[in-house]
Amino acid sequence: EKNKPLNTTAVVVSVATGMVGSPEMGLVTNTSGEGQHATVRCRTFLNAEIYPCRQVKLESRYVNAYFKVDKASYVGQWAGSDWYTDWEGSPI
């Protein structure tokens, strides 16, 4: 279904599974231009299991909730040692 997460087991994102720093909560304007909805931004060490429409269970000091991944980008250089997944999500 449109705007629904995939029917898969949620990926757990926590410090123990590779979360880097703290998640950032915020509000974004709906695509219709009317109203706002909550969003989260988070960085993890490279994780190919985090991709759009995937369910994520975020476990941090202040946020413990399920999210649907809306955007994901993968950051790194072949000669470097820092490889990350940056993602944004909406609460489920």
Helices and strands as residue ranges (DSSP letters): E 11-13, G 15-17, E 19-29, E 36-45, E 55-59, E 64-75, E 84-91
